[in-house]
Amino acid sequence: MLKEESQTAAEGRHGFQAEVGRLLDIVAHSLYSERAVFLRELISNAADACDKLRYLSLTHPDLIAGDPELKVVIRADAQAGTLTIADNGIGMNREDLVENLGTIARSGTAAFLKQATGDAAKDLALIGQFGVGFYAAFMVADKVEVLSRKAGETGSWRWRSDGKGEFEVTAAEREKRGSDVILHLKPDAREFLERDRLKKIVTKYSDHIPLPIFLADDGKGGGKEERLNEASALWMKPKSEITEQGYAEFYRHSAHAFDKPWMTLHFKVEGVLEYAGLLFVPSAQPFDLFDPDRKNRLKLYVKRVFITDSCDELVPPYLRFLRGVVDSADLPLNISREMLQHNPVLAKMRAGITKRVLGELEKRAKDEPESYADFWNQFGAVLKEGLYEQNDQGDALLSLARFRSTASDRLVSLADYLGRMKPGQEAIYYITGGSLEAANRSPHLEGFRARDVEVLLLTDPIDEFWVPAVGAYKEKPLRSVTRGSAELDKIAGTDAEKKPAPPAPEGIDGLIALFKLALKDAVKDVRVSQRLTESTACLVAEDGDLDINLERLLRQHKRLETGAKRVLEINPRCQLVGALTKRLKAKGNAEEIGEAAWLILDQARILQGETLEDPTAFARRQSAMMKKALES
């Protein structure tokens, strides 16, 4: 994020954050192969400013009085070497200039810098994700000025920067509302002063913008401005008249993105309700996807008049990755944000749009599973929020859900899992963890792997919440392998798996009793394990307790101070347990067995990914045990 570091009353100078030079360098060099997109970004910003003013003028007509025809005008001055993109939209005051142009990517700057790779293609998509389109101007300009006057205010302001270390905001003069973005072009960017070049760029990138774009007279056209774009609402056109390129450019305009849309939905609904929509699923995560506010970014129009670019009532929060436009013919033009929250027309539109989007995703999942896997990797965690919210689309969302599992390298559905269940298996088993690797390494999986029982590997934090909320799928309960008893003896295996397991060593009950006595209140219980085949021990949550991974998450976020006591399960066929049983039977040294019990408990904690309560005691016991083994 850019910070205001210094300011004088005379000049209003501000310091950019030290990282800004690197960030702007990334922007300029990553976009170099598509240098012309700077103009698209500036035109899109100008169009947004006009849309916002049009909406405000519905309730405050005085804001637009005297200049009601909203438009964007491009001026090229070859003699001065400047290119100006002007609009008569809402404009900005001093505070707006500092906040909007002095803050690159808002809170996403650090993430942008962290993910930047130096690869032009990859960083190009990042620029769209992190909302730094305005700064593409520095690809072609060595200095950028913004002269602006906010609608309804009398003062004007000038923002100026070379993009290297500082920007300044000073008082200025502008006769009317709106903004002029003035680019002082670099010597190698003079091509963008040529009228034919500018016409081609606008036709390619901005023809669909529902606002007239003009090219100012260069002195040879008799003082007339030349109209460059068609300025029609693309979403109202028939699909047959729109090319794939046209859809892609509209997506980039409406979402301020640089990636290609993964899926496009263009529809028109007629009947009891009348509305049209042009929606896109991005191919990459927007930078604010996991913002706590969970706001969607769909633009709502009423009879082609812009109303808002953040209507949370249009789609549920778990579809907030959608971008695009919805245009209603039934809502009143003067509808307020407060009225939107309780409007029955909007509620019906929301239900229809949600059903349509989920239906299209279902088709993609069936017809293009590999492509759908890419989508799920980007947005699956967000869709699963809908499962926790217990809405009427729960069945559709469950059918869309995909998971990693111990049985396949590919994503699997719950239907796939049911088709592979073993005879006698009564539950869908899963394990949660902080990462796929951590979940896959868990000792809790050993017995399930030995019997070839598939286990779902869940690694998103939301998994800890939606699974208990859903509870079951097709009457099969969802059961964690880290809770309760494994019940593996009820599941039929292959002939090799049906071979009787080696008997538990004689005296195991005495060892368990001594472990309980030594560990006392450190664990809830100690018992023989069915789920372990290789590891010595593991910790298990009782059925009524929090799952182990959920408890860890809550403690990390300071939502839980102390956790529940766990059950320590001992593998009776482990060589170490067998040796301890023999040692107890031969020498009966309770103190020695007690020290071993604490070592095994700490090992189980480490395998669980927990921090040891007393690492010093663990190190002491381990050293003493090794010393005794070497001396014997």
C-alpha positions as CSV (number, residue, x, y, z in Angstrom):
1,M,0.0,0.0,0.0
2,L,1.1,3.5,-0.7
3,K,1.5,5.8,2.3
4,E,1.2,9.5,2.8
5,E,4.6,10.2,4.3
6,S,5.1,13.9,4.1
7,Q,3.2,16.9,3.1
8,T,3.7,20.7,3.0
9,A,1.0,23.2,2.8
10,A,2.6,24.8,-0.2
11,E,3.1,21.8,-2.5
12,G,1.1,18.9,-0.9
13,R,3.9,16.5,-1.6
14,H,3.5,12.9,-0.6
15,G,6.0,10.0,-0.5
16,F,5.3,6.7,-2.2
17,Q,6.2,3.6,-0.2
18,A,9.7,2.4,-1.0
19,E,8.4,-0.6,-2.9
20,V,6.5,1.5,-5.4
21,G,9.5,1.8,-7.8
22,R,9.6,-2.0,-8.1
23,L,5.9,-2.3,-8.5
24,L,5.6,0.3,-11.3
25,D,8.6,-1.3,-13.0
26,I,6.7,-4.7,-12.9
27,V,3.6,-3.0,-14.3
28,A,5.5,-1.4,-17.1
29,H,7.6,-4.3,-18.2
30,S,4.9,-7.0,-17.7
31,L,2.5,-5.2,-20.0
32,Y,5.1,-4.2,-22.6
33,S,3.9,-6.7,-25.2
34,E,0.4,-5.2,-25.0
35,R,1.3,-1.6,-24.4
36,A,-1.9,-0.3,-25.9
37,V,-4.0,-1.6,-23.0
38,F,-3.1,1.5,-21.0
39,L,-5.7,3.4,-23.0
40,R,-8.3,0.8,-22.3
41,E,-7.7,1.1,-18.6
42,L,-7.9,4.9,-18.6
43,I,-11.1,4.8,-20.7
44,S,-12.7,2.2,-18.4
45,N,-11.9,4.4,-15.4
46,A,-13.4,7.4,-17.1
47,A,-16.6,5.4,-18.0
48,D,-16.9,4.3,-14.4
49,A,-16.7,7.9,-13.2
50,C,-19.5,8.8,-15.6
51,D,-21.6,5.8,-14.5
52,K,-21.3,6.8,-10.8
53,L,-22.4,10.4,-11.6
54,R,-25.4,9.1,-13.7
55,Y,-26.6,7.1,-10.6
56,L,-26.1,10.0,-8.2
57,S,-28.0,12.3,-10.5
58,L,-31.1,10.3,-10.2
59,T,-31.6,11.7,-6.7
60,H,-29.4,14.8,-7.1
61,P,-30.2,16.2,-10.6
62,D,-28.3,19.4,-9.8
63,L,-25.0,17.4,-10.1
64,I,-25.5,17.0,-13.8
65,A,-27.2,20.2,-14.6
66,G,-25.6,22.3,-17.4
67,D,-23.7,19.3,-18.8
68,P,-26.0,16.2,-19.0
69,E,-24.3,14.4,-21.9
70,L,-21.8,12.2,-20.3
71,K,-18.8,11.2,-22.5
72,V,-15.1,10.5,-22.8
73,V,-12.9,12.7,-25.0
74,I,-9.3,11.8,-26.1
75,R,-7.0,14.7,-27.1
76,A,-3.6,14.2,-28.7
77,D,-1.2,17.2,-28.7
78,A,1.8,16.3,-30.9
79,Q,3.6,19.5,-30.3
80,A,3.4,19.1,-26.5
81,G,3.8,15.4,-26.6
82,T,0.8,14.8,-24.4
83,L,-2.2,12.5,-24.6
84,T,-5.2,13.4,-22.5
85,I,-8.2,11.2,-21.6
86,A,-11.0,13.5,-20.3
87,D,-14.4,12.8,-18.8
88,N,-17.2,14.8,-17.4
89,G,-18.1,12.2,-14.7
90,I,-18.1,12.5,-10.9
91,G,-14.6,13.8,-10.6
92,M,-12.3,13.7,-7.5
93,N,-11.4,16.1,-4.7
94,R,-8.1,16.2,-2.9
95,E,-8.9,13.3,-0.5
96,D,-10.1,11.1,-3.4
97,L,-6.9,11.8,-5.4
98,V,-4.7,10.8,-2.4
99,E,-6.8,7.7,-1.6
100,N,-7.4,6.4,-5.1
101,L,-4.3,7.4,-7.0
102,G,-1.9,7.3,-4.0
103,T,-2.8,3.8,-3.1
104,I,-1.7,1.1,-5.5
105,A,-3.9,-1.9,-5.3
106,R,-5.1,-0.9,-1.9
107,S,-4.4,-3.7,0.6
108,G,-3.3,-6.0,-2.2
109,T,0.1,-4.3,-2.9
110,A,2.1,-6.6,-0.6
111,A,0.5,-9.7,-2.1
112,F,1.1,-8.4,-5.6
113,L,4.8,-7.9,-5.0
114,K,5.0,-11.3,-3.3
115,Q,3.4,-13.1,-6.3
116,A,5.3,-11.2,-9.0
117,T,7.5,-13.5,-10.9
118,G,9.1,-11.5,-13.6
119,D,7.3,-13.6,-16.2
120,A,5.4,-11.2,-18.4
121,A,2.4,-13.5,-19.1
122,K,1.9,-14.4,-15.4
123,D,2.4,-10.9,-14.1
124,L,0.0,-9.6,-16.6
125,A,-2.8,-11.6,-15.0
126,L,-1.6,-10.4,-11.5
127,I,-2.1,-6.8,-12.6
128,G,-5.7,-7.5,-13.2
129,Q,-6.2,-9.3,-10.0
130,F,-4.7,-6.5,-7.9
131,G,-6.4,-3.6,-9.6
132,V,-3.5,-1.4,-10.7
133,G,-4.7,-0.7,-14.2
134,F,-4.3,3.1,-13.8
135,Y,-0.6,2.7,-13.3
136,A,-0.3,1.1,-16.8
137,A,-0.1,4.8,-17.9
138,F,3.6,4.7,-16.8
139,M,4.3,2.2,-19.6
140,V,4.1,5.0,-22.1
141,A,4.5,8.2,-20.0
142,D,7.4,9.5,-17.9
143,K,5.0,11.8,-16.1
144,V,1.3,11.6,-15.4
145,E,-1.0,14.4,-14.3
146,V,-4.7,14.2,-13.2
147,L,-6.7,17.4,-13.2
148,S,-10.0,16.9,-11.5
149,R,-13.0,18.7,-10.0
150,K,-15.7,16.8,-8.1
151,A,-19.3,17.2,-9.0
152,G,-21.1,19.5,-6.6
153,E,-17.8,21.1,-5.4
154,T,-16.0,24.3,-6.4
155,G,-12.4,23.4,-5.9
156,S,-10.1,21.7,-8.4
157,W,-7.0,19.7,-7.8
158,R,-4.0,18.4,-9.7
159,W,-2.2,15.1,-9.0
160,R,1.2,14.7,-10.5
161,S,3.9,12.0,-10.4
162,D,6.8,10.5,-12.4
163,G,6.1,7.1,-10.7
164,K,9.5,6.9,-9.2
165,G,9.3,8.1,-5.6
166,E,6.7,10.8,-4.9
167,F,3.5,12.3,-6.0
168,E,2.0,15.7,-5.3
169,V,-1.5,17.1,-5.0
170,T,-1.9,20.9,-5.4
171,A,-4.8,23.3,-6.0
172,A,-5.6,23.9,-9.6
173,E,-8.2,25.3,-12.0
174,R,-10.8,23.3,-13.9
175,E,-13.9,25.0,-15.3
176,K,-16.3,22.0,-15.0
177,R,-16.6,18.8,-13.1
178,G,-14.8,15.7,-14.3
179,S,-11.2,14.6,-14.7
180,D,-8.4,15.0,-17.3
181,V,-5.7,12.3,-17.2
182,I,-2.7,13.9,-19.0
183,L,0.1,11.6,-20.1
184,H,3.5,13.1,-21.0
185,L,4.6,10.5,-23.4
186,K,8.0,8.9,-23.6
187,P,9.9,9.4,-26.8
188,D,9.3,5.7,-27.9
189,A,5.6,6.1,-27.3
190,R,4.8,8.9,-29.7
191,E,2.8,6.4,-31.8
192,F,-0.1,7.0,-29.4
193,L,-0.4,10.5,-30.7
194,E,-1.4,9.3,-34.2
195,R,-5.2,9.4,-34.9
196,D,-5.4,6.2,-36.8
197,R,-3.5,4.3,-34.0
198,L,-5.9,5.7,-31.4
199,K,-9.0,4.8,-33.5
200,K,-7.8,1.2,-33.8
201,I,-7.1,0.9,-30.1
202,V,-10.5,2.2,-29.1
203,T,-12.3,0.0,-31.6
204,K,-10.5,-3.1,-30.5
205,Y,-10.7,-2.6,-26.7
206,S,-13.5,-0.1,-25.9
207,D,-16.1,-0.3,-28.6
208,H,-18.6,-2.0,-26.2
209,I,-18.5,0.6,-23.5
210,P,-22.0,2.1,-23.2
211,L,-20.7,5.6,-23.2
212,P,-19.7,7.7,-26.2
213,I,-15.9,8.1,-26.8
214,F,-14.7,11.0,-28.9
215,L,-11.4,11.9,-30.5
216,A,-10.9,15.7,-30.3
217,D,-10.2,17.6,-33.5
218,D,-6.6,18.0,-34.5
219,G,-7.2,21.2,-36.3
220,K,-8.0,19.6,-39.6
221,G,-11.6,18.5,-39.0
222,G,-13.3,21.8,-38.7
223,G,-13.5,21.7,-34.9
224,K,-15.7,18.6,-34.7
225,E,-15.1,15.7,-32.3
226,E,-15.1,12.3,-34.0
227,R,-17.1,9.5,-32.5
228,L,-15.0,6.3,-32.1
229,N,-17.2,3.7,-30.5
230,E,-20.7,2.2,-31.0
231,A,-21.5,2.7,-27.3
232,S,-24.2,0.1,-27.1
233,A,-25.0,-2.1,-24.1
234,L,-23.3,-5.3,-25.2
235,W,-25.5,-7.4,-22.8
236,M,-28.6,-6.4,-24.7
237,K,-27.3,-7.6,-28.1
238,P,-28.1,-11.1,-29.5
239,K,-25.3,-13.6,-28.9
240,S,-25.0,-14.1,-32.6
241,E,-23.7,-10.6,-33.0
242,I,-20.9,-10.9,-30.4
243,T,-17.5,-12.4,-31.0
244,E,-15.4,-14.2,-28.5
245,Q,-13.0,-11.3,-28.6
246,G,-15.9,-8.9,-27.9
247,Y,-16.9,-10.9,-24.8
248,A,-13.3,-11.0,-23.6
249,E,-12.8,-7.3,-24.0
250,F,-16.1,-6.5,-22.2
251,Y,-15.0,-8.8,-19.3
252,R,-11.7,-7.0,-19.1
253,H,-13.5,-3.6,-19.1
254,S,-16.2,-4.5,-16.5
255,A,-13.8,-6.4,-14.2
256,H,-10.7,-4.3,-14.8
257,A,-8.9,-7.5,-15.4
258,F,-6.2,-8.8,-17.8
259,D,-6.9,-12.5,-17.7
260,K,-9.3,-14.4,-20.0
261,P,-12.8,-15.4,-18.6
262,W,-13.0,-19.1,-17.8
263,M,-16.7,-19.1,-18.5
264,T,-19.2,-16.6,-20.1
265,L,-22.9,-16.6,-19.4
266,H,-25.1,-14.4,-21.6
267,F,-28.8,-14.6,-21.1
268,K,-32.1,-12.7,-21.2
269,V,-35.1,-13.6,-19.1
270,E,-38.6,-12.6,-20.1
271,G,-42.0,-13.3,-18.5
272,V,-43.0,-12.4,-15.0
273,L,-39.6,-10.8,-14.6
274,E,-37.5,-9.2,-17.4
275,Y,-33.8,-8.9,-17.0
276,A,-30.6,-9.6,-18.9
277,G,-27.2,-10.6,-17.8
278,L,-23.7,-10.9,-19.1
279,L,-21.6,-12.8,-16.4
280,F,-18.1,-14.1,-16.4
281,V,-16.2,-16.5,-14.2
282,P,-12.5,-15.3,-14.1
283,S,-9.7,-17.7,-14.8
284,A,-7.7,-16.4,-11.8
285,Q,-8.7,-15.3,-8.3
286,P,-9.4,-11.6,-7.9
287,F,-7.2,-10.1,-5.2
288,D,-10.2,-9.4,-2.9
289,L,-11.8,-12.8,-3.1
290,F,-11.2,-13.6,0.5
291,D,-11.9,-10.2,1.9
292,P,-13.9,-10.5,5.1
293,D,-16.7,-8.4,3.7
294,R,-17.4,-11.0,1.1
295,K,-18.8,-8.4,-1.3
296,N,-19.7,-9.3,-4.9
297,R,-18.6,-7.0,-7.8
298,L,-21.5,-7.4,-10.3
299,K,-22.8,-4.2,-11.8
300,L,-26.5,-3.6,-11.5
301,Y,-28.2,-1.6,-14.3
302,V,-31.9,-0.6,-14.5
303,K,-33.0,-0.1,-18.1
304,R,-29.3,0.4,-19.1
305,V,-28.8,3.0,-16.4
306,F,-26.0,2.2,-13.9
307,I,-27.1,1.8,-10.3
308,T,-24.3,0.2,-8.4
309,D,-21.1,-1.9,-8.8
310,S,-21.5,-3.7,-5.5
311,C,-25.1,-5.1,-5.2
312,D,-24.8,-7.9,-2.6
313,E,-28.4,-9.0,-3.2
314,L,-27.8,-10.1,-6.8
315,V,-25.9,-13.3,-5.9
316,P,-25.1,-15.1,-2.7
317,P,-21.6,-14.4,-1.2
318,Y,-20.3,-17.8,-2.3
319,L,-20.6,-16.6,-6.0
320,R,-18.7,-13.4,-5.3
321,F,-16.0,-14.3,-7.9
322,L,-18.5,-13.6,-10.7
323,R,-17.9,-10.4,-12.8
324,G,-20.2,-8.7,-15.3
325,V,-23.5,-6.9,-15.6
326,V,-27.2,-7.6,-14.7
327,D,-29.8,-5.2,-16.2
328,S,-33.4,-5.2,-14.9
329,A,-36.4,-3.8,-16.6
330,D,-38.6,-4.1,-13.5
331,L,-36.7,-2.2,-10.7
332,P,-37.4,1.5,-10.3
333,L,-34.6,3.8,-11.6
334,N,-34.4,5.7,-8.3
335,I,-34.0,2.6,-6.2
336,S,-31.7,3.2,-3.2
337,R,-29.2,0.8,-1.6
338,E,-31.5,0.4,1.4
339,M,-34.4,-0.6,-0.9
340,L,-32.3,-3.2,-2.7
341,Q,-31.9,-5.2,0.5
342,H,-35.6,-6.0,0.8
343,N,-36.8,-5.9,-2.8
344,P,-38.8,-9.0,-3.8
345,V,-37.9,-8.5,-7.5
346,L,-34.3,-8.6,-6.7
347,A,-34.8,-11.7,-4.5
348,K,-36.4,-13.5,-7.5
349,M,-33.6,-12.4,-9.8
350,R,-31.0,-13.7,-7.3
351,A,-32.6,-17.1,-7.2
352,G,-32.8,-17.3,-11.0
353,I,-29.2,-16.1,-11.5
354,T,-27.9,-18.5,-8.8
355,K,-29.6,-21.5,-10.3
356,R,-28.4,-20.6,-13.8
357,V,-24.8,-20.2,-12.8
358,L,-24.7,-23.5,-10.8
359,G,-26.4,-25.2,-13.7
360,E,-23.7,-24.0,-16.1
361,L,-21.0,-25.1,-13.7
362,E,-22.6,-28.6,-13.5
363,K,-22.5,-28.8,-17.3
364,R,-18.8,-27.8,-17.4
365,A,-18.0,-30.3,-14.6
366,K,-19.6,-33.1,-16.6
367,D,-18.4,-32.2,-20.1
368,E,-15.0,-30.7,-19.4
369,P,-13.7,-32.3,-16.1
370,E,-10.1,-31.2,-16.6
371,S,-11.1,-27.6,-17.2
372,Y,-13.5,-27.7,-14.3
373,A,-10.6,-28.9,-12.0
374,D,-8.8,-25.6,-12.9
375,F,-11.9,-23.7,-11.8
376,W,-12.3,-25.7,-8.6
377,N,-8.7,-25.1,-7.6
378,Q,-9.3,-21.4,-7.9
379,F,-12.8,-21.0,-6.4
380,G,-13.7,-24.3,-4.7
381,A,-13.1,-22.9,-1.3
382,V,-15.5,-20.1,-1.9
383,L,-18.3,-22.4,-3.3
384,K,-18.0,-24.5,-0.1
385,E,-19.0,-21.5,1.9
386,G,-22.5,-22.1,0.4
387,L,-22.6,-25.6,2.0
388,Y,-22.0,-24.1,5.4
389,E,-24.7,-21.5,4.9
390,Q,-27.3,-24.3,4.5
391,N,-29.2,-22.7,1.6
392,D,-31.6,-24.2,-0.9
393,Q,-28.8,-25.0,-3.3
394,G,-27.1,-27.4,-1.0
395,D,-27.6,-30.4,-3.2
396,A,-26.4,-28.6,-6.3
397,L,-23.3,-27.4,-4.4
398,L,-22.5,-30.9,-3.1
399,S,-22.7,-32.3,-6.6
400,L,-20.2,-29.6,-7.8
401,A,-17.8,-30.2,-4.9
402,R,-14.5,-31.8,-5.7
403,F,-11.8,-33.2,-3.4
404,R,-8.4,-34.7,-3.2
405,S,-8.3,-38.2,-1.8
406,T,-6.0,-41.1,-1.0
407,A,-7.4,-43.1,-3.9
408,S,-6.7,-40.8,-6.9
409,D,-4.3,-38.1,-8.1
410,R,-7.3,-36.3,-9.7
411,L,-10.1,-34.5,-8.0
412,V,-13.0,-36.7,-7.1
413,S,-16.7,-36.0,-6.4
414,L,-18.8,-37.4,-3.6
415,A,-20.6,-39.5,-6.2
416,D,-17.2,-41.0,-7.3
417,Y,-16.4,-41.8,-3.7
418,L,-19.8,-43.6,-3.1
419,G,-19.1,-45.7,-6.2
420,R,-15.8,-46.9,-4.7
421,M,-17.0,-47.6,-1.1
422,K,-16.1,-51.0,0.3
423,P,-18.7,-53.6,1.3
424,G,-19.6,-53.0,4.9
425,Q,-18.4,-49.4,4.8
426,E,-21.1,-47.2,6.3
427,A,-19.4,-43.8,6.2
428,I,-17.6,-41.3,4.0
429,Y,-14.2,-40.9,5.6
430,Y,-12.2,-37.7,5.6
431,I,-9.3,-36.0,7.3
432,T,-8.6,-32.3,7.6
433,G,-5.2,-30.6,7.7
434,G,-3.3,-27.4,7.0
435,S,-2.0,-28.7,3.7
436,L,-2.4,-31.7,1.4
437,E,1.0,-33.0,2.4
438,A,0.3,-32.8,6.1
439,A,-3.0,-34.5,5.7
440,N,-1.6,-37.3,3.5
441,R,1.2,-38.0,6.0
442,S,-1.1,-38.4,9.0
443,P,-0.7,-41.7,10.9
444,H,-4.5,-41.8,11.2
445,L,-4.6,-43.0,7.5
446,E,-2.5,-46.1,8.0
447,G,-5.3,-48.6,8.8
448,F,-7.5,-47.1,6.0
449,R,-4.8,-47.5,3.5
450,A,-4.1,-51.0,4.6
451,R,-7.7,-51.9,3.8
452,D,-7.8,-49.7,0.7
453,V,-10.5,-47.5,2.1
454,E,-10.6,-44.1,0.4
455,V,-10.2,-41.0,2.6
456,L,-11.0,-37.5,1.4
457,L,-8.2,-35.0,2.1
458,L,-9.7,-31.6,3.1
459,T,-7.3,-28.7,3.5
460,D,-9.5,-25.5,3.3
461,P,-10.3,-23.9,6.6
462,I,-14.0,-23.8,5.6
463,D,-14.0,-27.6,5.5
464,E,-14.0,-27.6,9.3
465,F,-17.4,-25.9,9.3
466,W,-19.4,-27.1,6.3
467,V,-18.8,-30.9,7.0
468,P,-20.5,-30.8,10.4
469,A,-23.2,-28.6,8.9
470,V,-24.0,-31.0,6.1
471,G,-23.4,-34.1,8.1
472,A,-24.2,-36.7,5.4
473,Y,-24.4,-37.3,1.6
474,K,-26.9,-39.7,0.1
475,E,-27.6,-41.0,3.7
476,K,-23.9,-41.8,4.2
477,P,-22.5,-39.9,7.2
478,L,-19.3,-37.9,6.8
479,R,-16.8,-39.1,9.4
480,S,-13.4,-37.9,10.4
481,V,-10.7,-40.5,10.7
482,T,-9.2,-38.5,13.6
483,R,-12.3,-38.9,15.8
484,G,-13.9,-41.8,17.6
485,S,-13.1,-45.4,16.9
486,A,-12.0,-46.4,13.4
487,E,-14.5,-49.4,13.1
488,L,-12.3,-50.8,10.4
489,D,-13.1,-54.4,11.5
490,K,-16.6,-53.9,9.9
491,I,-15.2,-53.2,6.5
492,A,-14.6,-56.1,4.1
493,G,-11.2,-56.2,2.5
494,T,-9.4,-58.1,-0.2
495,D,-8.2,-61.7,0.4
496,A,-4.8,-60.3,1.3
497,E,-6.4,-57.9,3.7
498,K,-8.5,-60.6,5.3
499,K,-5.4,-62.4,6.7
500,P,-5.6,-62.3,10.4
501,A,-3.4,-59.6,12.0
502,P,-0.6,-60.6,14.3
503,P,-1.9,-61.0,17.8
504,A,-1.3,-58.2,20.3
505,P,1.7,-59.0,22.6
506,E,0.8,-60.8,25.9
507,G,0.6,-58.2,28.6
508,I,-0.6,-55.3,26.5
509,D,-3.4,-54.6,28.9
510,G,-0.9,-54.1,31.7
511,L,1.1,-51.7,29.6
512,I,-2.0,-49.7,28.7
513,A,-2.9,-49.5,32.4
514,L,0.6,-48.3,33.3
515,F,0.4,-45.7,30.5
516,K,-2.9,-44.4,32.0
517,L,-1.4,-44.2,35.4
518,A,1.8,-42.3,34.2
519,L,0.0,-39.9,31.9
520,K,-2.9,-39.2,34.3
521,D,-4.8,-36.0,33.2
522,A,-2.6,-35.4,30.1
523,V,-4.9,-37.5,28.0
524,K,-8.5,-38.5,28.2
525,D,-7.8,-42.2,27.8
526,V,-5.3,-44.7,26.4
527,R,-6.4,-47.6,24.3
528,V,-5.3,-50.1,21.6
529,S,-5.6,-48.7,18.1
530,Q,-7.3,-50.3,15.0
531,R,-6.2,-47.4,12.7
532,L,-2.4,-47.7,13.1
533,T,-0.3,-50.2,11.2
534,E,3.2,-48.6,11.3
535,S,3.3,-45.6,13.7
536,T,3.7,-46.2,17.4
537,A,0.8,-44.0,18.5
538,C,-1.6,-41.2,17.5
539,L,-4.0,-38.8,19.2
540,V,-7.7,-39.1,18.6
541,A,-10.6,-36.8,19.4
542,E,-13.7,-38.3,21.0
543,D,-16.9,-38.1,19.0
544,G,-18.2,-35.2,21.1
545,D,-15.0,-33.1,21.0
546,L,-13.7,-30.6,18.5
547,D,-11.8,-32.1,15.6
548,I,-8.1,-31.8,16.2
549,N,-7.4,-29.5,13.2
550,L,-10.3,-27.2,14.0
551,E,-9.1,-26.8,17.5
552,R,-5.6,-25.9,16.2
553,L,-7.2,-23.3,13.9
554,L,-9.2,-21.7,16.7
555,R,-6.2,-21.5,18.9
556,Q,-4.1,-19.9,16.2
557,H,-6.8,-17.2,15.8
558,K,-7.1,-16.7,19.6
559,R,-10.7,-18.1,19.6
560,L,-9.8,-20.9,22.0
561,E,-7.4,-20.8,25.0
562,T,-7.3,-24.5,26.0
563,G,-8.2,-27.5,24.0
564,A,-9.9,-30.8,24.9
565,K,-7.9,-33.7,26.2
566,R,-7.3,-36.4,23.6
567,V,-7.3,-40.2,23.5
568,L,-3.8,-41.7,23.0
569,E,-4.1,-44.8,20.8
570,I,-1.3,-47.3,20.9
571,N,-0.3,-49.6,18.0
572,P,-0.1,-53.1,19.7
573,R,1.8,-54.6,16.7
574,C,4.5,-51.9,16.8
575,Q,8.0,-53.3,17.7
576,L,8.5,-50.6,20.3
577,V,5.3,-51.4,22.0
578,G,6.1,-55.1,21.9
579,A,9.6,-54.4,23.4
580,L,8.0,-52.3,26.2
581,T,5.5,-55.0,27.0
582,K,8.3,-57.6,27.3
583,R,10.4,-55.1,29.4
584,L,7.4,-54.6,31.8
585,K,6.8,-58.4,32.1
586,A,10.5,-59.1,32.7
587,K,11.6,-56.3,35.0
588,G,8.4,-54.5,36.1
589,N,10.1,-51.1,36.1
590,A,7.0,-48.8,36.3
591,E,9.2,-45.6,36.3
592,E,11.0,-46.6,33.1
593,I,7.6,-47.4,31.4
594,G,6.2,-44.1,32.6
595,E,9.1,-42.2,31.0
596,A,8.4,-44.1,27.7
597,A,4.7,-43.2,27.9
598,W,5.6,-39.5,28.0
599,L,8.0,-39.9,25.1
600,I,5.4,-41.7,23.0
601,L,2.7,-39.0,23.8
602,D,5.1,-36.3,22.7
603,Q,5.9,-38.2,19.5
604,A,2.1,-38.4,18.8
605,R,1.8,-34.6,19.4
606,I,4.7,-33.9,17.0
607,L,3.1,-36.1,14.3
608,Q,-0.1,-34.2,14.9
609,G,1.7,-30.9,14.2
610,E,1.3,-29.6,17.7
611,T,3.9,-27.7,19.8
612,L,5.2,-29.6,22.8
613,E,4.1,-28.2,26.1
614,D,7.5,-29.0,27.6
615,P,10.2,-29.6,25.0
616,T,13.0,-29.6,27.7
617,A,11.4,-32.6,29.4
618,F,11.0,-34.3,26.0
619,A,14.7,-33.8,25.2
620,R,15.8,-35.0,28.7
621,R,13.7,-38.2,28.4
622,Q,15.0,-38.8,24.9
623,S,18.6,-38.4,25.9
624,A,18.1,-40.7,28.9
625,M,16.5,-43.3,26.8
626,M,19.2,-43.3,24.2
627,K,21.9,-43.4,26.9
628,K,20.3,-46.4,28.5
629,A,20.0,-48.2,25.2
630,L,23.7,-47.6,24.4
631,E,24.7,-48.9,27.8
632,S,22.7,-52.1,27.7
